[in-house]
C-alpha cells in the first residue's frame, strides 16, 4: 500500500512530530510495507480459530496470573502525599503539549 507524503505528514502532525523531507519519504515507504503486511493478515480466515486468553504456557487459563485478593484502595490523601504539586484532590502537572 502506497502512502502519500500528505498522509504521512498528517499522521506525524497527529503525533506532534516534525519530520524532515527525507524522513517523510522513509516513513512513507516503511508505513506502506507495514500496511501491506496487515492487508495480507486480514485475508486469513480466522472464523474457526478459538480466542486465546493465555499464550505463554500450555496450562490452566490462570496459570501465570496471581490470585485476585481484595485490598483496601489507596486513599486520595495518601496518593497525593508525596506529590510535588496538588490541588482540588488532583495531581497538578505542567502543560507539556504545545503547538507552534
N, C-alpha and C positions, 0 to 999 in steps of 0.2 A: 504494500500500500504506500503510495507516494503522498507525502505531506507537503503542502506549500510553505514557503517562508512565512507567509502571513499567519498560518495556523500555528507554526512553531513560536512565532513572536507572541501570539495570543496566549498560548499555554505558559510561556515564560513570564508574561505580564501577570497572569493569574498567580504564579508562584513568586511574584515580585523579584524576578531575576533579570539582570541586564546581561544580554548575550551579545558578543561581537558577531560580525557578519560571518566570520569563519566558524564560530560555534553554532550559528543558526544552520549553516549548511550541514555540519556534522550531526547536529541533533535531528535534523530533518531525515537524514539517512538512517541514523540509529533508531529513531522512533518508528520510522517506516518498517524496518525489519521486525521490530517488536510487534507492531500491529499485524503484520503479515503472519507472524507465528501465532498470534491469538486467533486470527481468522482460521488457520489450519486446525487449531484446537477446537474451535466452535463447530467444525464439521463432524467431529466424533459423536457417535450415538451413545449417550450415557443413560438412556432411559432405563435399562435393566441393571445399572450399577448401584448397589446399595450405598447409602451415605456412610461415611467413615467418621466416627467420633474420636478414635484414638489411633493414630498412625505410627506411633513409636514402637509398640510392643504387641505381640500376639498374645493377649491375656484378657482378663476381665476388663470391661469398659472403663472401670475406675481404677485400674491397676496402678497408674502413676499419679493419681490425684490424692491430695491429703484429705483427711477426714474433715467434714464441714462441722465445726463446733461453734455454736453461737457465743458471741462475746459482747460485752458492753462496748458500744461505739465510743470513739474519741469525742469528747465534748468540744463545742465550738471554742470555748475559752482555752482548753488545753491545746487545740490545734493552732491557735493564734499566739500562744505563749511565747514562742521564740521568733515570731515574725518580725523582720526589721521595720515594717510599717503595716498598720492595720487600722480599720475604722468601720463602724457600722456592722461589725461581725464578719468582715471580709478581709482578705489579704489585699494590700494596696501595692500595685506594681507600676513601674514607669511604662509609658507608652513605648512600644518597640517597633511598630509598623508605621512607616511614614512614606508617602508617595511624593516624589518631587517632580 
